[in-house]
Amino acid sequence: MSAAGRPAGSTALQAVPCPLCGEAPGEVVVREGGFQACRCPGCGLVFVSPRPSPDEILAIYEHDASQTAARLHIAKTRQPYALAHARFTLDLIARHRGPGDLLELGAGGGLFLDLARARGHRVAAIEPNPVLAAFLRDEAGLPCETRPLGPDSFDGARFDIVYHCNVLSHLSDPLGAVQDMGRALRPGGLLVLETGNFADVDPRYHALIARTERFQLPEHLAFFGEPSLRRLLASTGFELRALHRFSRVAEKRGPAWLGALGLRRILPRVRFSLTYRLGRVLPKRGRPQTVILVAARV
């Protein structure tokens, strides 16, 4: 990425309509790194427009200089937060169905799939980063493909569960991608995804987001809220089974709180609880939050 946030050698940015409902871009909600994200007046999705071409977007993930270098990403899987989050998500999935054929999109360092395999799931991964993909195949022993999910993925295999975390906001065509996820599932199979709900955030929290993690444009191409998530599912043949919401305000303000008490050193041990325990009960309306939804293929 260039210093301005645009892919090196990028061509002119292209204005695009809403990738969910096709409406023309509305008000600009976020400006960052030479890009802007607009709110769709039809469905409320917040999306980057204008933006790089689909090929330039894909190129971001085909080298090892995207959001997190591969080896750093792998190292993060050993941290307490990553382990607690993977176990938490697998426990949530277990409420809806037992072990089965499970595909993770954007599998990263493979921790989630490794734990899923230990619980009896038969697992597979799609990971576009070639360094991560090689690690998954050669060191973690996980079936892994680098090309986007399609009808020929894993020789046309079908799955009981498709899971992804913080992938939805990176998709240039979320509607088409979720349709592909449906086709990759057996009838009644589950789509389980986690994504940040930044589309419904009150603007007074935008500075908190920008200060703590940034909006990360254009790696993040779209931000969903609850209305747009429901519309996405209804448009792709899924029935919502559960929607879990977790405020991220405590997670974002936690470092400052703990620092004032001289306890910042304990942050790695309590970060998960700040989001998924305390965040479960804190107010969520208009606040930065992460949501986990479970939907069944109709």
N, C-alpha and C positions, 0 to 999 in steps of 0.2 A: 504494500500500500504506500502511496505517496504521502508526503507530510500533510497534504490537504485532505487526506482521507480517500482520495480516488485511486482506483487501480492504476499502477504505472502503465503509461502508454494507452490510456483509455481513449476511446473516441467520444464524440459528443454524446451527452446524456440524452435519453429518450423519454419524452413525456408518455406516461401510461395511464390507462383507466384503472378503476378499482379491480383487482384480480379476483374479487369475490362476486360482485354484482354488475360490474361493467360501467358504473357511473363515472363521470368525469371527476377529477380531483376537486375537493372543496377547500376549506380553509387550511392554511399551513399551521400545523400543531407544533412541530419540532424542526429546528435548524441545527445542523451539526456537521462539521468537517467538510463543508462545501455541498452538503446534501440537505434536502428537506423532506419531511413526512407530512402528508396531507390527510385530512379526515374525509372519508366518503360520506356525502350527504344522504346516501341511500341506506347503507347498512352499518355505518359507524366505524368500519375498519380504518385504521390509520396505516398508510402505506407510503413508501418512498416513490416520489414522482417529481421530476424526471429521475431516471436511474440508468445504471450501466446496462449493456445488452445482456441477454441470457448467457451467452458464451463467456463474457467477462465475469459475470457473477459466479458461474461454475468454476472458472479459473482460480477464484479466491481459495477454493477448498482443495484444488488439485496440487497445491504446493504446500510447503511446511511453514508458511508465514501468515496463516490466517489468524484467528483470534488467539489461539494458544498453540505454541510449538508442540509437536507431538510428544517429545520426551517429557516436557513439563506436564502435559496432559496426563501422560501415563503415571508420572510421579504423584499427581493429585489424587489418583485412585487409591492411594495408600493412606490418605488423610481421614481422620475420624468422620468428618462431614460426609464424604463420599460413601463410606461404608454404611453409616446410619441412614443416609438417603436411599441407597439401594435396597437395604433391608425393609425400610418403611414402604417403599413402592411395591416390593414383592409381597409384603403382607397385605397391602390393599388389593392387589390383583387376586390374591388367594381368597378373598371374600367373594369373588365373582366366579372363579373357576379353578380347578385343580391343574396340575402340571400338564403341559401339552407342547405343541410345536410353537416356539416363540421367536419372533424376528424383531431385532432392535435396529432402528434406523439412526445413523450417527452414533455408533457404538463407542467411539472414543477409545479409552484404554481397556475396555472390556470387563470392568468390575461387575456391572449389573448382570451381564450374561454369565460370568463365572459363577456368581452366587445363584442365579436362576438354574444353571446346570446342576449345581449341588443340591437344589431342591427338587430335581427330577424333570425339569423342562428339557426338551430337545431344542437347542438354540442355534441361531444363525445371525449374522450381522451384515449390514451395509454400512460402509465407512469410506467416504470419498478421499480422505487424506491418505496418500500412498504409504507414508511412514507408519501411521496408525494401523492401516490395513495389514501391512506386512507383520507388525507386532501381533495383531490378533490371530493371524494365520499361523505364523511360525513359532511364536513364543507362548501364546495363550491356547493354541490348538482349537481355534474357533472357525467354523466355516464363514468366510467373509468375501463379499464382492464389493467393488468400488463404484460400479456404474449405478445410476439412479434406479430405484425400484420400478420394474416393468413386468410385462407378461412373461418374459423369458428369464427373470431372475430365479436363480437356483433351479434351473431347468423346469420352470413352471410350477414349482412346489407351492402348496397352499398351507396356511398357518392357522393356528387357533388364536394366537395373540400377536398383534403388531404393536410395538411400544416405541415411543420416542420422547425424549426430554429436551426441551429448548431447541427443537428443530423447526417447528411450524413457522416461526417468525423469519426463518432463513429461506423459505421456499419462494421461488419466483412465480410459481403457479400453484398456490395451495389447493385450489379446487380440483385441478387435475391430479395433483399428488395424492390427495385423500381418496379420490376415486380409485387410483391405483392401489392404495392400501386396502380398500374394500375388495377389489378383485383378488388381492393376495390372501384374503381371509376365506376360510370355509364358512358356509352359512351358519349364522349365529356366533361367529368368531368375534373377538373383542379388539377394539382399538383403544389403547390406553395412551394418553399423551399428557405431557405437562408443558405449560407455556406461561410466560409472564403476561398478565393482563395489564397492559399499559394504555390500551385504548380508552378505558373508562376512568383513567386517573385524573383527578382534579389538577389543573395547571399549577396550583401552589406547591405540588410535590415534584414538579419537573426539575427544579434546582437540586433537590435531594437525589434524584436519579442521576442527573448529569454529574454531580459531585462524587457519587459512590461507585458508579459503574459505566456511566455514559449510556446513550441510546444505541451506540455502536452501528451507526449507519455507514455504508450500505450493507454490511453483513446481515443486519436485521432489516428485512424488506417490508415487513408488515407486523403490526401489533393488533392482536385480537382483544376484544372485550366479550362479555357474556352474550350479548345479542348476536354478534358476528360469529361466535363459536357455534351457537345454536343454529344459525342459518347455514353455516358450513356443513354441519352434520345432516341437516334436513335435505340439503342439496346433493348429498353424496350417498344417500341410502343407509344412513346410520340412525339408530335410536339411542338417545341418551339414557344411560343407566344411573350414572352418579356424577356429580360435579362437586369437587372439594376445593375450598378456597382458603388461602393462607396469606395473611398480611405480611409484607416484607419490611414494614416500617421499623420494627424492633431490630431486625437483622441489619438494616442500614444504619441505624443510630447506635447500635450496640457497641461498636468500637469506641465511639466518643464517650458513651456512658461508662464502659469498663475502664477506659483510660483515665477518666476523672477520679475513679475509685482506686487507681493503681492496680487494676486487675486485667489489663489488656492481654496478658499472657494466657489467660484461660479462654480467650475467644475461640480458638480452634475446637475446644471441647464443648462449647455451648452454642456455636453458630447454628447447628441443626435445630436445637430446641427453640432458639429465637424465632426461627421461621415456622417450623412445623408443629411445635407445641404451643408456644405463646402466640404465634401468628394465627393459629386456629381460632382463638377466642378473642383476639383483638378486633376492633372495628375494621371493616374492609371496604366499605362504600367510599369510592373516590380515592382510596389509598393504593400505592403500589402493592401488587399481590402476585402470587403464582397460583395457578389453578391446575388441578389434575382432574381430567375427565375420563370416564369409562363409557364407551358406546358400543353397541352390538350391531353387527351387520344384519340388516333386515333381510 
